[in-house]
Amino acid sequence: MSRFDVAIVGAGPAGLFAAYELVEHGLKNIALIDAGRDVRKRYCPLLKAHISRELGISCAGCRPCHMLHGVGGAGLFSSGAINLHPLVGGDLAVLLKSYSRAEDVIKYFDSILVKFGAGEDSLRIPNPELVKEWERKAAKAGAKLISPPQRRLGTEGSIKLTENLVNYLLSEGVKLLTNTYVEDLARSGSGFKLVTSSGSIEASRVLLAPGRAGAAWFSEISKKLGIHTVPGPLDVGVRLEVPDYVMEPLVSVIDDPKIIMYTKTYDDKVRTFCVNPRGFVVAERYNGYVAVNGMSYRDIKSRNTNLALLVTVQLTDPLEDTVEYGRQIAMTATKLGGGKPLIQRLGDLVSGRRSTWSRIDRSSVEPTLKDVTPGDIGMALPYRVVKDVVEAIDRLDDVLPGLASPQNLVYAPEIKFYSVRAVVDDSMQTNIEGIFVAGDGVGLSRGINGAAVTGILAARGILKTL
């Protein structure tokens, strides 16, 4: 049985950056485990069609789709938009109880990005004077605009940077175990035993960083081991696709604007997420259901811009399991779509009328995701979520005229799982000595930057105990 100093479960941003931090401090005996494939063997429909040859990616087809699992995590095929702000991507300042400390670790994270291929031309710092004007417009609509500094890598750049980082870790002796599922975890002597689909290993310390796709897995593992958790939120909503000229005035100033508002009817939080200028809507296939997301490239452009509108759902006693609630919503939508995401014209959604292909074809917006089913999103998502989303779009039309056009397209479901939230100290250690956690899948972050930073912090915590 192989024995390691540290076993990291999950090779997304949290796991990769944790491994980097450990290596940089002299620790080499590390196992990095992921249920999915290596970077060059993951599948992306658009990459297959457009740039797989350039990147040398070995496309294995969509059986199953590797958009979520694998080295690089769920964000590998995203637009490569990495926010550099403590208040975006998680509650880092709250987690560390220090805004300045959060800023410092964000700066350090950015230096690693530059080291592995993020060129200076990828840095976007919005013009403060132009931002102020948009902040005033958002405030007039009862919303708050956040404009973080950002690295804009594009999907191609994201893949190349991830591969550079992985190659460095391998050169430093890190053992990468792909297509390997962790079936069980238990204490063994002074360390832990991990039973995987490829055999058992032992480790003195364990970092759990399973990513969004591993949220349900972490929930089960935490119950088994007695890891303290609290109920986490769920973000559920839609992806809106509009002509690129509708969003262009704003995204020309802020590449990935974050707009937050609270609805008048329910006082629910609604936020924009993952704006993809001239990008593409894509499907995400989970075990038993399908959802949607968005991506954009440096060199491949559509005529549309897409963005998510997400409603934050927080459940209380007796139903606290937001992961299961989100799964049920997604499964309902998948059944209504015959195994495909739903698409609907915004005007049909507002009118409570099911869309058909003939209505979609008459729309002035051509869908970038074709493998979808026209339907009624109002039958798939909770009424409260639909009402929140429609109100948000209507109010944002005052900021961005044309956003509420009945011709625009709506896809569903867009769901972000954040699992239960692990209770940790500022070293990311749980109440089980020797078990650390990081990333979206354990509820500590909501994006690439937050996941990577919590991975770095967990690695530092591990080093203290070794």
C-alpha positions, 0 to 999 in steps of 0.5 A: 500500500502506497503511503503519502505525506498528503493526499489531496482529493480533487484536482480542481483549482483548490487541489492544484494550488494546494499541491503547488504551495506544498511543493514550494515548501519542500513537500514532495510526497503528495498524492493528487486524486481526481475522479475525472481525466487529465487535462488533455483527455477531457471533453468539450464540444466547442473545443472538439469543433474548433481548437482541439488540434491547436491545444493537442487535446485528445477528445474522447467524445461525450460518453460521459461528458467531462465538463465537470470532472477532471484535472482543472475542475469545473472551471477548466472550460469556462471563460477563464475569467478569474476575479482578484477581489476578496469579496468575489468568489466567496467570503474570504475576508470573513473566513480569515477575519481580516480584509488585508490578509485576504488581499495579500493571499489574493495577490500571491495567488495572482503571482502564481497565475503569472508564473504559469502563463497569465500574461500581463495583457490578461489583466483587466482593471476597470477605469474608476471614472467609467465604473462610477457612472455604471455604479450610479446606473445600477443604484438607480435600479436598486442594484449594486455593481461590483467591478473587480480586477480580473484576469481574462484568460479565455478558455484556451488560456485557462487550459494552457495555464492549468497544464503548465501548473500540472506539468510543474507539479509532476516534475516535482514528484507529485503523484497524479491519480486520474480516473480514481474515485475515493470510495471511503476514508477512515482513520488508520493509525496516526493517519488516514486510509483512502479506499479508491477505485484504483486501490488503497493508499495511506496519508498522514494528512488529507485535504478534501477539495472535491469541487462542485461536482463532489458536493454530494460526496463531501456531504456523505463523507462529512456525515460518516466522519463526523466533520462539523458542517452547517447548511449551505446555500444554493444558487438556482436560476437561468442563463440569459442570452442576448445580442452582444450589443446589449451588454457591450456598453458595460462589458467594454468597461467591466469584462465580467460585471457582478450585479447584486439586487434584492427583489421587491416581492420576496427580498431574495438575493439575485446576482449576475454570474459568469458574463460571457461577451460574444460567448456560448451557452453549454450543457453540463451533464451530471449524474442523472440530470443536465444543467447549463453554463457559459463560456467564451474564447479569445479567438472564437466569437458568437454574436451573443452575450450570455450571463447567469441570473441566480437566486440564492436559496437558503433552507431552514429546519426541517429541510436543510439539504440544499444539494438534494433540493437543487438536484430535485429541481434539476431532475424535474427540468431534465425530465421536462426537457427529455434529457436536455436543457430547456430553452424559452423566449423571454417573452414566452416565459413572462407570458406563461406560454411554452416556447416551440421551435417555430417561436425560437426560430422567429427570435432575433437571437440565434441560440448558441446551444442547439441541443436543447428542448423548447418548453416552459421554464415556469414548470421546471423552476420554483415559482418564486425563483422564476418571479425573482428572475423576471423582476431582476431582468425587468429592473436591469433593463433600466441599466442595460436597455434591451436586456428585457426584450421578449426576443431574448433567450432563456436557458434552464436550469443553471444551478450552482451547488456549494454543498454543506459548509464545512466548519473550519479554523483559519487554516482550513482544518476541520474538527477532525485533526489532520483533515483539511478542506478547500473549495466550492465542494465544501462550501468555502468558495464560489469560484476559481479564485476563492477555491484556489485561495482556500487551497493555498490556505489549507496547504499552509495549515497542513505544513504547520502540522507536519 
